[in-house]
Amino acid sequence: MSEHEHGPVTTHSADEWDARYRDTDRLWTAHVNPALPVEVSDLRPGRALEVGSGEGADARWLADAGWTVTAVDISQVAIDRAREIDGRPEISWTRADLTVDEVPGAPYDLITAHYFPIPTEHAAVARKLVDAVAPGGTLLVVAHAPEGVRAHGFDPDDYVQPTDFLGLLGDDWTVVTDETRDRGRPAGGGHHIEDVVVRVQRAG
Ligand SMILES: C[S@@+](CC[C@H](N)C(=O)[O-])C[C@H]1O[C@@H](n2cnc3c(N)ncnc32)[C@H](O)[C@@H]1O
């Protein structure tokens, strides 16, 4: 999923994510995920939601770029760690489980989700995220390419993929990016070389 050296995650409860974070001082890289600056640098900063924010590298990059950020994660351990790393007021570190909770603070000018696992039985989460984008806003969904996911011990068919979001969009949306690209920095112990990147914009 991201740049950790640990084995695959097979379940996604808050307790299990908390245990994974407690297990190590640092689960993910402190670097921003490569697709974020590529896709977001041309947008005018406003209110952003960072979904599955983990230890917060992407939320910090967004705040550095001028966005006011709500960073959401199911794991209180991850939220506390991210807040300890960066407690600036422009980032609201928020514990929420998006399979059951509403999207906090919606709507947003930008919603970003990198390697955010949406098991197919919780496909309604994708609809929640689409609906939480404000008019004129952007949704960026990034996942590791299926080959790498399989090599890493997951079945990509068990998860909603970035391209699945395209089927949820009405006529008021434009597809800006829909591609698989070299990640630049391999992740997941070298399994994840390519990312699938979907960026869509809602009409203003
Ligand atoms: C693979 S990690 C990616 C973390 C970060 N985006 C990155 O790229 O380093 C997925 C994150 O999603 C969070 N997560 C999983 N299920 C969630 C849910 N239902 N609601 C909110 N966050 C969730 C996990 O706690 C974890 O931090």
Ligand as a Chemical Component Dictionary entry (heavy atoms), coordinates in Angstrom:
data_LIG
# 
_chem_comp.id                   LIG 
_chem_comp.type                 NON-POLYMER 
_chem_comp.pdbx_formal_charge   0 
_chem_comp.three_letter_code    LIG 
# 
loop_
_chem_comp_atom.comp_id 
_chem_comp_atom.atom_id 
_chem_comp_atom.alt_atom_id 
_chem_comp_atom.type_symbol 
_chem_comp_atom.charge 
_chem_comp_atom.model_Cartn_x 
_chem_comp_atom.model_Cartn_y 
_chem_comp_atom.model_Cartn_z 
_chem_comp_atom.pdbx_ordinal 
LIG C1  C1  C 0  -2.392  2.243 3.431 1  
LIG S1  S1  S 1  -2.600  3.473 4.676 2  
LIG C2  C2  C 0  -2.166  4.951 3.770 3  
LIG C3  C3  C 0  -1.754  6.088 4.662 4  
LIG C4  C4  C 0  -1.357  7.356 3.906 5  
LIG N1  N1  N 0  -2.418  7.829 3.032 6  
LIG C5  C5  C 0  -0.078  7.138 3.130 7  
LIG O1  O1  O 0  -0.121  7.105 1.899 8  
LIG O2  O2  O -1 0.974   6.990 3.759 9  
LIG C6  C6  C 0  -4.373  3.578 4.802 10 
LIG C7  C7  C 0  -4.855  4.484 5.924 11 
LIG O3  O3  O 0  -6.282  4.500 5.903 12 
LIG C8  C8  C 0  -6.758  4.431 7.237 13 
LIG N2  N2  N 0  -8.114  3.836 7.169 14 
LIG C9  C9  C 0  -8.414  2.548 6.871 15 
LIG N3  N3  N 0  -9.759  2.365 6.886 16 
LIG C10 C10 C 0  -10.301 3.579 7.214 17 
LIG C11 C11 C 0  -11.628 4.029 7.408 18 
LIG N4  N4  N 0  -12.673 3.198 7.293 19 
LIG N5  N5  N 0  -11.847 5.339 7.728 20 
LIG C12 C12 C 0  -10.784 6.191 7.871 21 
LIG N6  N6  N 0  -9.502  5.809 7.713 22 
LIG C13 C13 C 0  -9.248  4.516 7.393 23 
LIG C14 C14 C 0  -5.730  3.569 7.975 24 
LIG O4  O4  O 0  -5.729  3.775 9.368 25 
LIG C15 C15 C 0  -4.433  4.025 7.317 26 
LIG O5  O5  O 0  -3.853  5.094 8.018 27 
# 
loop_
_chem_comp_bond.comp_id 
_chem_comp_bond.atom_id_1 
_chem_comp_bond.atom_id_2 
_chem_comp_bond.value_order 
_chem_comp_bond.pdbx_ordinal 
LIG C1  S1  SING 1  
LIG S1  C2  SING 2  
LIG S1  C6  SING 3  
LIG C2  C3  SING 4  
LIG C3  C4  SING 5  
LIG C4  N1  SING 6  
LIG C4  C5  SING 7  
LIG C5  O1  DOUB 8  
LIG C5  O2  SING 9  
LIG C6  C7  SING 10 
LIG C7  O3  SING 11 
LIG C7  C15 SING 12 
LIG O3  C8  SING 13 
LIG C8  N2  SING 14 
LIG C8  C14 SING 15 
LIG N2  C9  SING 16 
LIG N2  C13 SING 17 
LIG C9  N3  DOUB 18 
LIG N3  C10 SING 19 
LIG C10 C11 SING 20 
LIG C10 C13 DOUB 21 
LIG C11 N4  SING 22 
LIG C11 N5  DOUB 23 
LIG N5  C12 SING 24 
LIG C12 N6  DOUB 25 
LIG N6  C13 SING 26 
LIG C14 O4  SING 27 
LIG C14 C15 SING 28 
LIG C15 O5  SING 29 
# 
